[in-house]
Amino acid sequence: MNPIVPDWPAPARVKSLMTTRTGGVSRAQWASLNLGDHVGDDPVHVAANRARLRERLPAEPGWLRQVHSARVAELGRDAEREADASFTRQAGAACAVLTADCLPVLFCDRAGSVVAAAHAGWRGLAGGVLEAAVAAMQVPPDQVLAWMGAAIGPQAFEVGDDVREAFVAQHAEAAAAFVPLPVPGKWLADIYRLARIRLNHIGVQAIYGGGRCTFSEADAFFSYRRDAVTGRMAALIWLE
């Protein structure tokens, strides 16, 4: 494994990482550290990859059934895991989201009392999944730190008018996150900028990470937009 360790001023008891595609046993389109069990990979390989990840964690991650929603699950309490974000105040419980172009965002508070993870594709982002995750943490937004993991970059994320309109209708300044393409009705979107705008609006100012591109960095990351059939990375956060 060759994970990314977030560079952010999180409290010492907060631990976090994001996996890359390297260091696993999967083959072909899923090579090599695919952690998604719903993408057509050999289940034996996925189990082996998850076991390698588990060696770095205090417990089995709280995997979610992600559906591009704004639902948030509390680890240790909610039996229903159809959600796109999770949070916990329990030491040793690892919040986790799977991505392959969508934006993973990890959260903690400055006191190190609560952590959360969110999966933000454009639908979830526009639907308020980041805001819902912060609300679930139940701490003042100015006490929240956020870290954005690798996602599809602004030079590769092509969207239509519907996506642009969904964001601009909520925050006028979101228009600056879209660059028109020569084809009418097509835009390049900056998902990192869109996430910053939304977090800033609810009072979260301490935002770190961003800048990596899953689409262009093929050796490091899986990308659904690039390859269609591919694996998934995981972004995780927990309290010691």
C-alpha positions as CSV (number, residue, x, y, z in Angstrom):
1,M,0.0,0.0,0.0
2,N,1.1,3.5,-0.8
3,P,-1.6,5.7,0.8
4,I,-1.9,9.5,0.9
5,V,-1.6,10.8,4.4
6,P,-3.5,14.1,4.7
7,D,-1.4,17.2,5.4
8,W,-3.6,19.1,7.7
9,P,-3.5,20.3,11.4
10,A,-5.7,17.7,12.8
11,P,-5.5,16.8,16.5
12,A,-3.0,14.0,17.4
13,R,-5.8,11.5,18.1
14,V,-7.3,12.0,14.7
15,K,-5.9,9.6,12.1
16,S,-6.7,9.6,8.4
17,L,-5.6,8.3,5.0
18,M,-6.6,7.9,1.4
19,T,-5.6,4.8,-0.5
20,T,-4.2,4.9,-4.0
21,R,-4.7,2.2,-6.6
22,T,-1.3,0.6,-5.8
23,G,-0.3,-2.2,-3.4
24,G,-3.1,-4.7,-3.9
25,V,-3.7,-8.0,-5.7
26,S,-6.5,-7.2,-8.2
27,R,-5.8,-7.6,-11.9
28,A,-6.8,-6.1,-15.2
29,Q,-9.0,-3.0,-15.0
30,W,-9.1,-3.2,-11.2
31,A,-5.3,-3.4,-10.7
32,S,-4.3,-3.4,-8.0
33,L,-5.7,-2.1,-4.7
34,N,-9.4,-2.1,-5.6
35,L,-11.5,-1.8,-2.4
36,G,-14.9,-1.8,-4.1
37,D,-17.0,-5.0,-3.8
38,H,-19.6,-3.8,-6.4
39,V,-17.5,-3.1,-9.5
40,G,-17.1,-6.6,-11.0
41,D,-13.8,-7.5,-9.5
42,D,-13.0,-11.0,-8.1
43,P,-14.5,-11.1,-4.5
44,V,-11.4,-13.0,-3.3
45,H,-9.1,-10.2,-4.5
46,V,-11.3,-7.5,-3.0
47,A,-11.3,-9.4,0.3
48,A,-7.5,-9.6,0.2
49,N,-7.2,-5.9,-0.6
50,R,-9.5,-5.0,2.3
51,A,-7.4,-7.2,4.6
52,R,-4.3,-5.3,3.6
53,L,-6.1,-2.0,4.4
54,R,-7.4,-3.4,7.7
55,E,-3.8,-3.9,8.9
56,R,-3.5,-0.1,9.1
57,L,-6.7,0.4,10.9
58,P,-8.0,-0.1,14.5
59,A,-11.1,-2.0,13.2
60,E,-13.0,-2.9,10.1
61,P,-14.1,0.3,8.3
62,G,-17.7,1.4,8.5
63,W,-18.4,0.7,4.8
64,L,-21.5,2.5,3.3
65,R,-23.9,1.6,0.5
66,Q,-23.3,4.9,-1.4
67,V,-26.2,6.2,-3.5
68,H,-25.2,9.9,-4.2
69,S,-27.4,11.1,-1.5
70,A,-27.1,13.6,1.4
71,R,-27.8,10.9,4.1
72,V,-25.4,10.6,7.0
73,A,-25.0,7.5,9.2
74,E,-23.6,7.4,12.7
75,L,-21.2,4.5,13.1
76,G,-22.1,2.3,16.1
77,R,-25.7,3.4,16.1
78,D,-27.3,3.3,12.7
79,A,-27.8,-0.2,11.3
80,E,-28.9,1.2,8.0
81,R,-25.8,2.1,6.0
82,E,-27.4,3.4,2.8
83,A,-25.7,6.8,3.1
84,D,-23.0,8.9,1.5
85,A,-21.4,10.2,4.7
86,S,-20.8,8.8,8.2
87,F,-19.6,10.3,11.5
88,T,-18.5,9.0,14.9
89,R,-17.4,10.0,18.4
90,Q,-16.3,6.5,19.2
91,A,-12.6,5.7,19.4
92,G,-11.5,3.0,17.0
93,A,-14.4,3.3,14.6
94,A,-13.3,4.2,11.1
95,C,-15.5,6.3,8.8
96,A,-14.9,5.4,5.2
97,V,-16.0,6.4,1.7
98,L,-15.2,4.8,-1.7
99,T,-14.5,7.0,-4.7
100,A,-13.1,6.9,-8.3
101,D,-13.6,10.5,-9.4
102,C,-16.1,11.7,-6.9
103,L,-14.7,13.9,-4.1
104,P,-14.0,12.4,-0.7
105,V,-14.0,14.9,2.2
106,L,-12.7,14.1,5.7
107,F,-13.8,16.1,8.7
108,C,-12.7,16.5,12.3
109,D,-13.1,19.1,15.0
110,R,-10.2,21.1,16.6
111,A,-10.8,19.3,19.9
112,G,-10.5,15.8,18.3
113,S,-13.9,14.7,19.7
114,V,-15.7,13.8,16.4
115,V,-14.8,12.8,12.9
116,A,-16.7,12.3,9.6
117,A,-16.2,11.2,6.0
118,A,-18.3,12.2,3.0
119,H,-18.6,11.0,-0.6
120,A,-19.4,13.9,-2.8
121,G,-20.2,13.3,-6.5
122,W,-21.9,16.3,-8.1
123,R,-25.4,15.1,-7.1
124,G,-24.5,14.6,-3.5
125,L,-22.5,17.9,-3.4
126,A,-25.4,19.8,-4.9
127,G,-27.8,18.0,-2.6
128,G,-25.9,19.1,0.5
129,V,-24.0,16.0,1.7
130,L,-21.1,18.1,3.0
131,E,-23.4,20.4,4.9
132,A,-25.3,17.4,6.3
133,A,-22.0,15.8,7.5
134,V,-20.9,19.0,9.3
135,A,-24.4,19.3,10.9
136,A,-24.2,15.7,12.1
137,M,-20.9,16.5,13.9
138,Q,-22.8,18.9,16.2
139,V,-19.9,21.3,16.7
140,P,-19.6,24.9,15.6
141,P,-18.5,25.1,12.0
142,D,-15.6,27.4,12.8
143,Q,-14.2,24.5,14.9
144,V,-14.4,22.0,11.9
145,L,-11.4,21.1,9.8
146,A,-12.0,19.6,6.3
147,W,-9.6,17.7,4.0
148,M,-10.4,17.1,0.3
149,G,-9.0,13.9,-1.2
150,A,-8.2,13.1,-4.8
151,A,-11.0,13.7,-7.3
152,I,-11.5,14.4,-10.9
153,G,-9.7,17.7,-11.7
154,P,-11.0,20.9,-13.2
155,Q,-9.3,20.1,-16.6
156,A,-11.2,16.8,-16.9
157,F,-14.6,17.1,-15.3
158,E,-16.9,17.8,-18.2
159,V,-20.6,18.5,-17.3
160,G,-23.7,19.9,-18.9
161,D,-25.9,22.9,-18.3
162,D,-28.0,21.0,-15.8
163,V,-25.0,20.5,-13.4
164,R,-24.0,24.2,-13.7
165,E,-27.5,25.4,-13.1
166,A,-27.9,23.1,-10.0
167,F,-25.0,24.8,-8.3
168,V,-25.4,28.4,-9.5
169,A,-29.1,28.4,-8.4
170,Q,-27.9,27.9,-4.8
171,H,-24.8,30.0,-4.8
172,A,-24.2,32.7,-7.5
173,E,-20.5,32.6,-7.0
174,A,-20.4,28.9,-8.1
175,A,-20.5,30.3,-11.7
176,A,-16.8,30.9,-11.3
177,A,-16.2,27.2,-10.9
178,F,-17.3,26.5,-14.5
179,V,-15.4,27.1,-17.7
180,P,-17.3,26.9,-21.0
181,L,-16.2,24.4,-23.6
182,P,-16.5,25.0,-27.4
183,V,-19.5,22.7,-27.5
184,P,-22.6,24.6,-26.5
185,G,-24.0,23.5,-23.2
186,K,-20.8,21.8,-22.0
187,W,-18.6,23.0,-19.2
188,L,-15.5,22.1,-17.3
189,A,-16.3,22.0,-13.5
190,D,-14.0,22.5,-10.6
191,I,-15.4,20.2,-7.9
192,Y,-12.8,21.4,-5.4
193,R,-13.9,25.0,-5.8
194,L,-17.5,24.0,-5.6
195,A,-16.9,22.2,-2.3
196,R,-15.0,25.1,-0.8
197,I,-17.8,27.5,-1.7
198,R,-20.4,25.3,0.0
199,L,-18.3,24.8,3.1
200,N,-17.5,28.5,3.4
201,H,-21.2,29.2,3.2
202,I,-21.9,27.2,6.4
203,G,-18.9,28.7,8.2
204,V,-16.2,26.1,7.6
205,Q,-13.1,28.0,6.7
206,A,-10.2,25.6,7.5
207,I,-10.2,23.5,4.3
208,Y,-7.1,21.6,3.1
209,G,-6.2,19.2,0.3
210,G,-7.4,19.2,-3.2
211,G,-5.4,19.6,-6.4
212,R,-4.9,15.9,-7.3
213,C,-6.7,14.6,-10.4
214,T,-7.9,11.0,-10.5
215,F,-8.6,11.2,-14.3
216,S,-5.1,12.4,-15.4
217,E,-3.0,10.5,-12.8
218,A,-3.7,7.0,-14.1
219,D,-0.8,5.4,-12.3
220,A,-2.0,6.6,-8.9
221,F,-5.8,6.6,-9.1
222,F,-8.8,4.7,-10.4
223,S,-11.1,6.9,-12.6
224,Y,-14.6,6.0,-13.6
225,R,-14.8,8.7,-16.2
226,R,-11.5,7.5,-17.8
227,D,-12.0,3.8,-17.7
228,A,-15.7,3.0,-16.9
229,V,-14.9,-0.4,-15.5
230,T,-12.4,0.2,-12.7
231,G,-11.7,0.0,-9.0
232,R,-12.3,2.2,-6.0
233,M,-10.1,4.0,-3.5
234,A,-11.0,4.6,0.1
235,A,-10.7,7.7,2.2
236,L,-10.8,7.0,6.0
237,I,-10.7,8.8,9.3
238,W,-10.9,7.6,12.9
239,L,-10.2,8.6,16.5
240,E,-7.5,6.8,18.5
